[in-house]
Amino acid sequence: MTPRERLDQLERGENPALVARMRSGFAVMFDSQFLPGYCLLLASPMVSQLNDLAGGARTQFLHDMALLGDAIRGATGCKRVNYSIYGNLDPFLHAHVIPRYDWEAAAFATKPPMQIPSELREAPEHAFDAKRHMELIERIRAGLPQ
C-alpha cells in the first residue's frame, strides 16, 4: 500500500491500526509491536519531510509527536520514549514514537530499535492485531488530548 493509499484509508476510518486523528496527522500502531505501544505519526496532508513544513505546521507536528509519546508512556509504563524521523525507506513525513522498557535484552537496550535483529522484531507473535491490541490502543487514545 502506498503512503497516499494508507492516508486515504485512515481518512475513511478503515484502518484498524488507527489510534487517533491528531491536528498534524494520524497516530497509528506500528506493524510490529515487538516494543508494545510502538506507534507512528503520519503527517497529513502528506509532505516529503519535516523541512517541507513551515512555521505552525512544523511546530504542530513536533508537538503532536511529543503528545503521542506522553500518551504511550502513560499507557505502557515504559521507562522512556525514543523519537525518530527518517523517511529513507518511505519518503514521506512520519515519526516513529517508540517506548523503551527495563525488560529489554541488555544487548539491544541501548541500540536504536531497528538494530534489533529482524527475526526478533518481525516475529509473528509481535504482529499488530486489532483485536489483541485494542486495549492498548484505547489506553493510548485515552492519554491524548481530546
C-alpha positions in Angstrom: 0.0 0.0 0.0 1.3 3.4 -0.9 1.6 6.2 1.7 -1.2 8.1 -0.1 -3.5 5.0 -0.1 -2.8 4.5 3.6 -3.7 8.1 4.4 -6.8 7.8 2.3 -7.8 4.7 4.2 -7.2 6.4 7.5 -9.3 9.4 6.4 -12.1 7.0 5.7 -11.7 5.3 9.1 -10.9 2.0 7.5 -7.5 1.2 9.1 -7.7 -0.8 12.3 -4.3 0.4 13.4 -5.6 4.0 13.9 -5.1 5.3 17.3 -6.3 8.9 16.7 -6.6 11.7 14.3 -4.3 14.4 15.6 -4.0 18.0 14.4 -1.0 17.3 12.2 -1.8 13.8 11.0 -2.7 10.3 12.2 -1.3 8.3 15.1 -1.2 4.6 14.2 0.2 1.4 15.7 3.3 0.1 14.1 3.0 -3.1 12.1 5.1 -4.9 14.7 4.5 -4.5 18.4 7.9 -6.0 19.5 8.0 -3.0 21.8 4.4 -2.7 22.9 2.9 0.7 22.1 5.2 1.4 19.2 3.4 4.0 17.1 3.9 6.2 14.1 2.7 9.7 13.5 1.9 10.1 9.8 1.8 13.7 8.5 -1.5 14.7 6.8 -1.5 16.4 4.5 1.4 14.4 3.1 4.7 16.1 2.7 8.1 14.7 1.9 10.0 15.7 5.1 9.9 17.8 8.2 11.7 20.6 6.4 8.8 20.9 4.0 6.6 22.1 6.8 6.7 25.8 7.7 6.1 27.6 11.0 3.0 26.5 12.8 2.6 23.2 10.8 6.1 22.1 11.7 5.6 23.1 15.3 2.3 21.2 15.4 3.8 18.0 14.0 6.6 18.0 16.6 4.1 18.9 19.4 1.8 16.1 18.3 4.7 13.7 18.3 5.5 14.6 21.9 1.9 14.3 22.9 1.8 10.8 21.4 4.9 10.0 23.3 3.3 11.2 26.6 0.2 9.0 25.9 2.3 6.0 25.1 4.3 6.4 28.2 1.2 6.7 30.3 -0.4 3.7 28.7 2.6 1.4 28.9 4.6 2.5 31.9 7.7 2.3 29.7 10.9 3.9 31.2 11.4 6.3 28.2 10.3 7.1 24.7 12.5 7.3 21.7 11.6 9.5 18.7 12.9 9.0 15.2 12.2 10.7 11.8 13.9 9.0 8.9 12.0 8.9 5.6 14.7 7.0 3.8 12.6 3.9 3.1 9.2 5.6 2.9 9.9 9.1 1.7 7.0 11.0 3.4 7.0 12.6 6.8 6.3 10.2 9.6 7.7 9.9 13.1 8.5 6.7 15.0 7.4 7.0 18.6 8.9 4.1 20.4 8.6 3.0 24.0 11.6 1.5 25.7 11.4 -0.9 28.6 13.5 -2.2 31.5 12.9 -5.7 30.4 14.7 -5.4 27.0 17.6 -7.6 26.5 20.9 -5.9 27.5 22.4 -6.5 24.1 19.7 -4.3 22.5 18.6 -1.9 25.3 20.9 0.9 24.2 20.6 0.5 20.4 18.0 2.0 18.1 15.1 -0.4 17.7 15.8 -1.1 14.0 19.2 -2.6 15.1 17.3 -5.3 16.9 17.6 -8.4 14.6 14.6 -8.6 12.2 13.9 -12.2 13.3 13.0 -10.7 16.8 11.3 -7.5 15.6 9.2 -9.3 13.0 8.4 -12.5 14.9 4.8 -13.5 14.2 3.8 -13.1 17.8 4.6 -9.4 17.6 2.5 -8.6 14.6 -0.1 -5.9 15.1 -3.5 -7.5 15.6 -6.5 -5.1 16.0 -8.4 -7.4 18.4 -5.4 -8.3 20.5 -4.1 -4.7 20.7 -7.4 -2.9 21.1 -7.0 -2.4 24.9 -3.5 -0.8 24.3 -4.9 1.4 21.5 -7.7 2.6 23.9 -5.2 3.3 26.7 -3.0 5.3 24.3 -6.0 7.1 22.9 -7.3 8.0 26.4 -4.0 9.7 27.1 -4.3 12.0 24.1 -5.9 15.4 24.4 -9.5 15.4 23.0 
